[in-house]
Amino acid sequence: MKDSFDIVIVGSGIAGLSTLLYLRDTELFKQGELSICLITKGDMNETNTHWAQGGIAAVKGVQDNFEKHIADTLNAGAYENNSFIVEKVIKAAPSLMDDLIRWGAKFDKNKEGQFDLAQEGGHSEARIWHKEDQTGKAIQDALINEIKNDAHIFIQEHTSLVNVEQLAESVFGLALFNKKTNSFSNINCGKLVLATGGLGMLYQTTTNQQIATGDGIYFANRLGAAIENISYIQFHPTGLYEGGQIAYLITEALRGAGAKLLNQNREAFMHKYDARLELAPRDIVSRSIMKEIELQENLYVYLDATNIDKQVINAHFPTIKNECIKRLGLNIENDLIPVIPVQHYACGGIKVNEFGESTIKGLFAIGEVASTGLHGANRLASNSLLEAIAFAKFSIPRLIEKVNVKPSINIDIKLPTTRNINRTQVQDYMSHYAGIVKSNQGLIRAGELLNELDLHNEMDLAFDFHHFESNIVLQVAKLLIKDAINKKENKGVFYNTDLVG
Ligand SMILES: Cc1cc2nc3c(=O)[nH]c(=O)nc-3n(C[C@H](O)[C@H](O)[C@H](O)COP(=O)(O)OP(=O)(O)OC[C@H]3O[C@@H](n4cnc5c(N)ncnc54)[C@H](O)[C@@H]3O)c2cc1C
């Protein structure tokens, strides 16, 4: 393997792949003057992107306009958003959809041949582009297909970033570990793009995949980059209740199509909490469900989709219907679906500017791992796929700036030593003390317990990848608790019973 690249991208979700495709469009790349390597932990499609259901938000309908999408985004984000970024992303959205379509992504159309746009919670208009209820897969497959045959792009699957050092300004030395061959290598690069996704593995129950251990945040923090608002965690109100860590998501679009939330007495309850009912922003719906669960001393509530036309279910939600049959033997056309709120999305992350640059020169963060200012204190549904592709595009001028200054330093970046951290324990503490409803005392206790875990564990004799990841989970959990303790006001998804707001 070549050991020096202009740009290394870590991650093969929408953020990593679209950055790669925009780089491929540049003159520099076409002239053979840009060397790029993309690494990813598992197969190319082991990402959260692959599992996105609802879709991607972009203004298109005749009734809709940028101002409405901007207003909805700011409203969901409790006005903690960066309004310049909100406007920049939302105005770019229609042309980003053109790019996705150019790369082969297909979106559903109606009988008239127009794009069939759906409406989701917090959106005042129908503007969600989707492919049935598997939009993420449709995008992921198209992007993978687009780069598959490009011999000029170097891709390493089953390869994880396990150590990084900044050797000089814009020179990064990386240690990589290949899980399949159990081998280790060093490479260096001028620009490093962290597109590592979310941190769902910090919690007991999440919609995120195994890969979502918060690696980008861990590495950026170790390099000294600013991290912000990682305690702004969005919980999805409707994870399928079935036990186990990875919860199957029941998309918001089902509520958009008319599904109702019912308590154990089969009574609708959202009217008690918000006038927007089932389509209120996710933090409100999640807290309302938790309140009902507490009132009824039960483990879950129900989502009732039986009132939705069967044709609509079969046309728009075939995967959800099949998954519910497969997992719980329920037919959503006739049966109630047991649901609970589960960890879903990290609104904060590595602080970046409008070009996706972190506070460390040459270090970029794109996608869920980044904190761009788009989401503020809460992400509006379907704005995250949009954010990832938007910042992939915005980053290009800075990413290709002053490349070809080939790092010529000999590198020797060691594998980190690993320790046997109890990951399940971290997840228990986080879900108990840093979940949907927090308190000052609980956060302080979580900090103490995590510190204890950090101090008491055995060193491994050899590098152990699972333990390596568990240590990241622990260190990112500690950062999250610190951020939560520093919050002085409740905003958006952040709710501490001891604070106002
Ligand atoms: C079930 C579900 C449904 C969703 N539905 C929607 C939706 O409808 N609309 C919407 O806008 N958003 C949705 N989201 C959120 C959205 O899917 C994610 O925010 C987005 O896909 C993140 O893309 P990404 O490229 O940043 O990260 P990911 O797609 O998660 O990709 C992360 C990549 O980084 C790699 N990686 C991580 N650490 C390392 C490392 N150390 N070394 C090497 N590689 C590494 C992983 O292997 C993976 O390839 C949903 C999320 C989930 C989980």
The ligand as a MOL file (V3000), in Angstrom:
LIG
                    3D

  0  0  0     0  0            999 V3000
M  V30 BEGIN CTAB
M  V30 COUNTS 53 58 0 0 0
M  V30 BEGIN ATOM
M  V30 1 C -31.8340 4.1330 11.6530 0
M  V30 2 C -31.4830 5.5220 11.2280 0
M  V30 3 C -32.3560 6.2530 10.4490 0
M  V30 4 C -32.0250 7.5400 10.0340 0
M  V30 5 N -32.8640 8.2060 9.1910 0
M  V30 6 C -32.4780 9.4100 8.7000 0
M  V30 7 C -33.2560 10.0720 7.7170 0
M  V30 8 O -34.2780 9.5650 7.2690 0
M  V30 9 N -32.8290 11.2740 7.2580 0
M  V30 10 C -31.6670 11.8660 7.7170 0
M  V30 11 O -31.3180 12.9750 7.2660 0
M  V30 12 N -30.9050 11.2450 8.6390 0
M  V30 13 C -31.2760 10.0390 9.1290 0
M  V30 14 N -30.4810 9.4070 10.0370 0
M  V30 15 C -29.2020 10.0200 10.4070 0
M  V30 16 C -28.2260 9.8320 9.2600 0
M  V30 17 O -28.4170 8.5630 8.6890 0
M  V30 18 C -26.7920 9.9480 9.7380 0
M  V30 19 O -26.6130 11.1170 10.4780 0
M  V30 20 C -25.8600 9.9830 8.5210 0
M  V30 21 O -26.0890 8.8710 7.7070 0
M  V30 22 C -24.4230 9.9990 8.9930 0
M  V30 23 O -23.6190 9.8790 7.8650 0
M  V30 24 P -22.0540 9.8890 8.0660 0
M  V30 25 O -21.4680 9.6930 6.7350 0
M  V30 26 O -21.6700 11.0700 8.8690 0
M  V30 27 O -21.7880 8.6050 9.0170 0
M  V30 28 P -22.0820 7.0500 8.7660 0
M  V30 29 O -23.0090 6.8490 7.6540 0
M  V30 30 O -22.4420 6.4510 10.0590 0
M  V30 31 O -20.6590 6.4960 8.3580 0
M  V30 32 C -19.5890 6.4790 9.2970 0
M  V30 33 C -18.4090 5.7790 8.6540 0
M  V30 34 O -17.2340 5.9920 9.4380 0
M  V30 35 C -16.5280 4.7580 9.5640 0
M  V30 36 N -15.6780 4.8250 10.7550 0
M  V30 37 C -16.0110 5.2000 12.0140 0
M  V30 38 N -14.9140 5.1690 12.8030 0
M  V30 39 C -13.8790 4.7570 12.0230 0
M  V30 40 C -12.5080 4.4960 12.2510 0
M  V30 41 N -11.9270 4.6670 13.4660 0
M  V30 42 N -11.7400 4.0520 11.2280 0
M  V30 43 C -12.2820 3.8470 10.0020 0
M  V30 44 N -13.5850 4.0850 9.7140 0
M  V30 45 C -14.3570 4.5340 10.7240 0
M  V30 46 C -17.6190 3.7230 9.6210 0
M  V30 47 O -17.1020 2.4500 9.3420 0
M  V30 48 C -18.5680 4.2660 8.5450 0
M  V30 49 O -18.0910 3.8760 7.2810 0
M  V30 50 C -30.8060 8.1230 10.4660 0
M  V30 51 C -29.9240 7.4030 11.2740 0
M  V30 52 C -30.2540 6.0990 11.6480 0
M  V30 53 C -29.2800 5.3380 12.4960 0
M  V30 END ATOM
M  V30 BEGIN BOND
M  V30 1 1 1 2
M  V30 2 1 2 3
M  V30 3 2 2 52
M  V30 4 2 3 4
M  V30 5 1 4 5
M  V30 6 1 4 50
M  V30 7 2 5 6
M  V30 8 1 6 7
M  V30 9 1 6 13
M  V30 10 2 7 8
M  V30 11 1 7 9
M  V30 12 1 9 10
M  V30 13 2 10 11
M  V30 14 1 10 12
M  V30 15 2 12 13
M  V30 16 1 13 14
M  V30 17 1 14 15
M  V30 18 1 14 50
M  V30 19 1 15 16
M  V30 20 1 16 17
M  V30 21 1 16 18
M  V30 22 1 18 19
M  V30 23 1 18 20
M  V30 24 1 20 21
M  V30 25 1 20 22
M  V30 26 1 22 23
M  V30 27 1 23 24
M  V30 28 2 24 25
M  V30 29 1 24 26
M  V30 30 1 24 27
M  V30 31 1 27 28
M  V30 32 2 28 29
M  V30 33 1 28 30
M  V30 34 1 28 31
M  V30 35 1 31 32
M  V30 36 1 32 33
M  V30 37 1 33 34
M  V30 38 1 33 48
M  V30 39 1 34 35
M  V30 40 1 35 36
M  V30 41 1 35 46
M  V30 42 1 36 37
M  V30 43 1 36 45
M  V30 44 2 37 38
M  V30 45 1 38 39
M  V30 46 1 39 40
M  V30 47 2 39 45
M  V30 48 1 40 41
M  V30 49 2 40 42
M  V30 50 1 42 43
M  V30 51 2 43 44
M  V30 52 1 44 45
M  V30 53 1 46 47
M  V30 54 1 46 48
M  V30 55 1 48 49
M  V30 56 2 50 51
M  V30 57 1 51 52
M  V30 58 1 52 53
M  V30 END BOND
M  V30 END CTAB
M  END
